[in-house]
């Protein structure tokens, strides 16, 4: 369940005389007009709760002013606090301001050309005749302002100074705003823990719950990186684009988006191509022309274009080699891209080793000496850069680069094997990195470059990858079956959804649905464990040998009290089913939301938050594996985390929804 974006309200307090001398009750203006409009637009309003002296703003309030998604400023009177707050916002943020004014417009108000509204006043309070219309107009303007976050600049400061750059949000940290940053740091620690543990579902829920856009962008980009490393490229791209919608110049996010576009193009996913990926990188380079990493990624696109031209299943090995030579111009384009990247940043040994490798391969294929004069200097430079990598987190890439140099310079089979073993010993379990490095060696092998040392190097990587995929390693399901369904009806429920006497009928319907889905021991089942269809689903799943993952919205004792004991006059029987279901689970198969995600945010429904957690956890295994089984009467209009939202999301991503409608069972 997403936390609403924050709107900071800059306005006078209490009753103040307006331009005509009549008192305006600004507390009523806030309560009856501004706050309802903000809430209707899907934001949460923040307003300081006491009068301030001019320029004396409490630290937490000042922090909200700088970091809030939106500022709504009421300029009905010449209040120094409001003008001061508006000026600070305009100085440090280019966008996210809406201006309102009651009564007759002042000259100062007319200075602004857009994002402003007038509202009706009568007897010093919002005019009841125009109030509904005024709220609707303000709500619409707030929504339009939020949707055009990356559009034209609203601040007159940034509009008049087009080369002025907004400060990074972390650099506008107010030293004394302890409460704000303590909450952020607790949230950030959970995000980082989820990322390190590979719990992408946790990470996505926490990203949605970030209180302001800057935090959400950071978390979505981190989630995208985690998903990319897990090779969930389509879902990773979705998260990256969410973050980039807020921070369109986030270079890390832009690079990661390109990697996902490229991998989707390689997999021949609909709508994706190397041409689209290339266009993306060229657009990034317009804003960051000296970024060696982006230039190197562009080189990878050129290399893939060359590889795609000859590495075709219908060609024999001899024909592939001939076609690779025929398309050498594409190979040289890749060499040029990598070499340009390395010239921009000689410490960027990734681009250097790729340029070096492709130069050697070009000489091997074409018997062309055009790069011979560059090879010794480039080899020495790359070797020096990799040998002096200062970042311990990059140790694998540095050592594999040194191993590549050993191979390219003609090192013996034993020296090459030893160098790659040393590199593999430095990897941190990132299968994506191992596969990327192996792919380069496979390319050399395909074209007959130093066959014996290359084969020895490939064997080192194959052994390492086999260990990652061994039975003791991470288990991967064939299918992921997410379940959402009604609890058993409480006694006296007026509109039946799951009458207690229909338990056998519901259980049978779930059995049939699982049969139709071909569910078996290679599959994963995810759901809560409430009395009713949840527990019947878990029983049926366990009977078929599915691995079960249960996520609970409360601590276990509280969950049993709320979701089992209070649901039915036959609670003892349901409790017994619950204990049977959880009896054989490993600790990581029964997870509690308060422990994993922290306290329930204000205004968020625990069951909906848990359903969203389930949905994201299921999706994180890969969209191609996602299936939803639901026992649902079609009711709703519910938001994120409700069954209707689950059905909508799974249909949007895979279309694999099995719906048991209780209205058709009896």
C-alpha positions, 0 to 999 in steps of 0.5 A: 500500500503506497504512502501518499506523496507529501504536500507542504502547505505554506500559509498564514495561521489563524485569522488575519486581515485581508487586503480589504481589512476583513479577517480571513480564517486561514485555519478554515481555509486549510481545513475546508479547502486546501487539505481536502483538495490535496487529499483528493489529489492523492497527496498527504498535507503537511502544515506547521502547527504553530505561528512562526516569527519571520525567518524562524522556521522549525528545522523539521518544517524547513526540511519538509519545505525543501524535500516535499513533493509539492508546495501549495502556497496561499498568497492571499495576504502579504505574509512574510513567512509564506513569501520566505518559504516560497522563496526558499523553495524556488531557490532550491527546487525548480518544480512542484509549486502551486499558488492559491489566493482568496478574494481579489488578486494582488499585484504580486500574485499576478507576477506568476503566469501559471500554476495559480488559482483563486478561490472564493471567500465569503465572510472570511471563510471559503465560499460555500457556493464555490467551494466544491468547484474550488476544491476540484480545480485545485485537486486537478492542478495538483495532479497536473503539476505532479504529472509534469514533474520533469516538464517545464520549470516552475521556479522563476529562479531556474527559469531565468537561469537555465544552466543552474542545477538543482542540488542533490536532495541529500545535500539539502539535509537540514542539520537539526531536522532530527525526526525527519532524518531518523525516520529516513535512516530507519527506512533506508536501513531496511531498504539496504538490508532487503537489497543485500538479502536479495528480498526484492519483494520487501524492497519494492514495498519499502520503495512504495512507502517512501514519504517523498519522491526523492526517496522513492526514486532511489529505492526504485532504482535500487530495486531495478538493479537488484532485479537486473542482477537476478536477470528479471529484465522486464520487471527491472525496467519497470522499476527503473522507469519509475525512478527515472520518471522522478529523477530523469538525469539519474546516470546510474538509473539511465545506464541500468535501463540501457542494460535491461533494454539490451538484454530484452533485445537479445532475448528478442522480446517484443518492442525491443531491439538493439537500435532502440538500445543504441538510441537510448545510450546516444540520448544519455551521452548528449547529457553526459558526453564524457561518461566512460561507462555509457560509452562502454555500454554503447560499445557493447551494443555495437559488439552485439550488433556484430555478433548478431550478424554472424552467430546464427543457428542455421550457419555452420562454424565455417560459415559463421567465421566467414560472416564474422569477417565479412561484417568486420566493419561492425566489429571495428565500430565496437572497437572504436566505441570502447576505445573512445570510452577508455580515452575519456577515462583511462581508469575505466579498465572495463572499456579498455579490456573490451577494446583490447580483446576485440582488437586481438580478435580483429587481428585473429580473424582478418590478419589485419595489423591496423591495431598492432601499434596500439596493443602494447600501450593499451595492454599495459594501461589496462593492466595498470588500471586493473591492478590499482582498483581502489574499490574492494567491491570491484575486485572480481572485475579487476581480477577477471580483467587481469586474467583476460590480459594474461589470455590475450598476451599469450600466457600459457594454459596453466597461467591462464587457468590460474588467473581465472581461478583467482578472479572467480575466487573474488566474485560475491555470488553475483551470477550475472557477473560470472555469466557476463565474463563467460560470454566474452570467453564463449565469443573467443571460443566460437571464433577459434581464438587460442582454443586450449587456454580459452577452453580452460578458462570456460571450464573455470567459469562453468564450475563456479556457475554450477556451484551457484546452481547446485541443490544447496544453492538458491532454489528456483521455482518452475511456476509461482502461484500467488493466492488471494481469497476471502476469509470464512464469513464471520457469524451474521455476515449480511452478504455471504462470501464464504459461508462456513458450511461451504468449506468442502465446496471451496476446497474442491474448487481450489483442488480443481484449479490447481489441477488445471494449472498443473501445479506440482513439487517444482512450483512455489505457493504464496499467500497469507494464512487466514481462516478460509480459502487461504488455509484451504489453498495451503493444504491443497498446495502442500498435498501436491508437494509445492513449496509454500511461502507464507507472509503474515501481516502481524506477529503470529499470535496477533495474526491467529487472534485476528484472522483465525480465532475471531472469524468463526464459531469453529475457530479451533478447527481452523487453528488446527489446520493452521498449525498443520500447515506451518508445522513443517515450514523452514523459518524463512518460509513463514515471514512476519511483516512487522519484522521484515518491513517495520511498523505499519505506516500511518493510514495503511491497512495491514492486510492490503500491505501484506497482499502487496508484499505477496504480489511483489514477492511473487513478481520478483521471481520473474514475470514469466513464472507468475500465476494468480489463483483467486477465490473472489466475488469480484467486489472491490474498487480497492486500491493497491494491495486489494484483490482487484489490484492483484488481478489487474496487475497479474493480467497486465503482466502475464494474463495468467489469472485463475478466478474462482467466483463464489457467486457461481459455486452455490 
